[in-house]
Amino acid sequence: MKRLTLLGLAALASGASSASINCGTPVFVSGAYVGYETKAEFPDPPKKVSFDAWALKKPEAFCGVSFTPKGDTLVIKADKLDYFGYMTTPGRLGGDVVVGSVIKRASGKEGIRVTVDLDRFYTTYKVQVYVPADLAATSAVAAKIDGGKLQPLYWPGVGGKTVEFPKTAKTVEVYLKTTQPANWQRMVLNISPSSPTLTLYRKATFPTK
């Protein structure tokens, strides 16, 4: 699927239909923002549209993906698992699912970023995390595979780790702990090919095991 560059995120979407959307353009960034381009209609050029999925008053669905906010939970469903990769890694082939967490920072840049590598050419999948330097001393990130034991991805004084897991796994669960406000503290990626979902939780208790 052909990808375009990351869209500017400034406007609020208002129920555009899939028929008017260029389905090669949707993106989902920072665990919150959705953007896409409409199809060009002569003589007008395509329009860039974006919205905060957490602020939706009702479910929004287009191009095989739906966004449903439920209080402090955001549920994203897709017809195919690859769709998550296409939306979160613009310009790539859909092998990674990247979910960032917006944290208020002086630089204005995105904060902690989790990458679930689902590259089909490797023998295992893996999950990794990027923690910027200014959040390194006050953040911790960990993962669970299929509800198993808690496995550290990052914690102060030790640095980052990679968690590998078998391709037979069904769920990847990631917990985020930081002293700064974040737009999610827990994410659950259901990697079932038949019913993939990405669920984000505003608040979550960081588990001990």
C-alpha positions in Angstrom: 0.0 0.0 0.0 1.4 3.3 -1.0 2.0 5.7 2.0 2.2 9.4 2.2 4.1 11.6 4.6 2.8 12.4 8.0 -0.2 14.8 7.9 -0.4 18.0 9.9 -2.8 17.6 12.8 -4.8 20.7 13.4 -8.4 20.3 12.4 -11.3 18.3 13.9 -12.8 15.6 11.7 -16.6 15.4 11.3 -17.7 12.0 10.0 -16.2 11.8 6.5 -17.2 8.6 4.6 -14.8 6.1 3.3 -16.0 7.0 -0.2 -14.4 10.5 0.1 -11.2 9.4 1.9 -8.0 8.4 0.2 -7.5 5.1 2.0 -3.8 5.1 1.3 -3.3 8.1 3.6 -4.7 7.4 7.2 -2.2 7.8 10.0 -2.4 7.3 13.8 0.3 9.1 15.8 1.2 9.7 19.4 -1.5 7.3 20.6 -4.1 9.9 20.0 -4.2 11.7 16.6 -5.7 10.5 13.4 -5.1 12.1 10.0 -6.0 11.4 6.4 -6.4 13.1 3.0 -9.6 13.2 1.1 -9.8 12.2 -2.6 -9.2 15.1 -5.0 -12.3 16.3 -6.8 -11.6 18.5 -9.8 -10.8 21.3 -9.7 -10.1 21.2 -5.9 -7.0 19.5 -4.5 -7.2 16.9 -1.7 -7.9 18.2 1.8 -6.0 17.2 5.0 -8.2 16.2 7.9 -7.3 15.3 11.4 -8.8 14.7 14.8 -8.1 13.6 18.4 -9.5 10.1 18.7 -9.9 10.5 22.5 -12.2 13.5 21.9 -14.7 11.7 19.7 -18.3 11.8 20.8 -19.2 8.6 18.9 -17.3 5.9 17.0 -15.5 6.9 13.8 -15.0 4.3 11.1 -13.4 4.4 7.6 -11.1 2.4 5.4 -11.3 -0.8 7.4 -10.5 0.9 10.8 -12.7 2.1 13.6 -12.0 4.3 16.6 -14.2 4.0 19.7 -13.6 6.0 22.9 -15.1 4.6 26.0 -14.3 6.9 28.9 -10.7 6.4 29.8 -10.3 3.7 27.1 -9.7 4.0 23.4 -10.5 0.9 21.3 -9.2 0.7 17.7 -10.3 -2.2 15.5 -8.9 -3.1 12.1 -10.0 -5.5 9.4 -6.3 -6.6 9.0 -3.4 -6.5 11.4 -1.2 -4.8 8.7 -3.5 -1.8 8.9 -2.0 -0.8 12.3 1.5 -0.8 10.8 0.4 1.2 7.8 -1.2 3.9 10.1 1.6 4.1 12.7 4.7 3.9 10.5 4.0 6.2 7.5 6.3 5.5 4.6 6.9 1.9 5.7 5.4 -1.5 4.8 3.4 -2.1 7.9 5.7 -4.5 9.7 5.9 -2.4 12.9 3.2 -1.0 15.1 4.5 2.2 16.8 2.5 3.8 19.6 3.8 7.0 21.1 2.6 8.6 24.3 2.2 12.4 24.3 3.9 13.8 27.4 4.1 17.5 28.2 7.7 18.5 27.5 9.5 21.7 27.1 10.7 20.7 23.6 7.1 20.0 22.5 8.2 16.7 21.0 6.6 13.3 21.5 7.6 11.4 24.6 8.0 7.7 25.1 7.4 5.5 22.0 6.7 1.8 21.9 7.4 -0.3 18.9 6.0 -3.8 18.3 8.0 -5.4 15.5 5.9 -7.9 13.6 8.3 -8.5 10.7 7.3 -11.7 9.2 10.8 -12.4 7.9 12.2 -13.0 11.4 11.7 -16.2 13.5 10.2 -14.2 16.4 8.5 -10.9 17.0 9.8 -8.3 19.5 8.8 -5.2 21.4 11.1 -2.3 22.1 10.8 1.2 23.6 12.4 4.6 23.1 12.7 6.9 26.1 14.1 10.4 25.5 16.9 11.6 27.7 14.8 14.1 29.6 12.4 11.4 30.8 15.0 8.7 31.4 15.4 9.2 35.1 11.7 9.2 35.9 10.2 6.5 33.6 9.7 2.8 33.5 8.2 0.6 30.8 7.4 -3.1 30.8 5.6 -5.7 28.7 3.5 -8.8 29.2 3.0 -11.4 26.4 -0.3 -13.3 26.6 -0.8 -12.1 30.1 2.4 -13.8 31.3 5.2 -12.4 33.6 6.1 -8.8 33.6 9.2 -8.2 31.4 11.2 -4.9 31.7 11.6 -2.8 28.6 13.2 0.2 30.3 13.9 1.5 33.8 16.3 4.1 35.2 19.9 3.2 35.7 19.6 0.1 33.6 18.4 1.3 30.2 16.4 -0.3 27.5 15.8 -4.0 26.8 14.2 -5.9 23.9 11.5 -8.4 24.6 11.2 -11.2 22.0 8.2 -13.4 21.8 6.9 -16.2 19.6 4.8 -15.6 16.5 2.1 -17.8 18.1 1.4 -15.1 20.7 -2.0 -13.4 20.7 -1.6 -10.3 22.8 1.2 -7.8 23.7 0.5 -5.7 26.7 2.7 -2.6 27.6 2.7 -0.6 30.8 4.1 2.9 31.1 5.1 4.7 34.3 6.3 8.2 34.4 6.0 11.3 36.6 4.8 13.4 33.7 1.2 13.5 32.3 0.8 10.9 29.5 -2.1 10.2 27.2 -2.0 6.5 28.0 -0.4 4.3 30.6 -1.4 0.9 29.3 -1.8 -0.6 25.8 -3.0 -4.0 24.7 -2.3 -5.1 21.1 -4.3 -8.1 20.0 -2.3 -9.5 17.1 -4.8 -12.1 16.0 -5.0 -11.9 12.1 -8.8 -12.3 12.2 -9.7 -9.8 14.9 -6.8 -7.3 15.5 -7.4 -4.6 18.1 -5.3 -1.9 19.8 -6.7 -0.7 23.1 -5.2 2.2 25.0 -6.0 3.0 28.7 -5.5 6.5 30.1 -4.9 5.3 33.6 -3.4 1.9 34.8 -1.7 0.6 37.8 1.9 -0.4 37.0 2.1 -4.1 37.9 4.8 -5.7 40.1 4.9 -9.0 38.3 
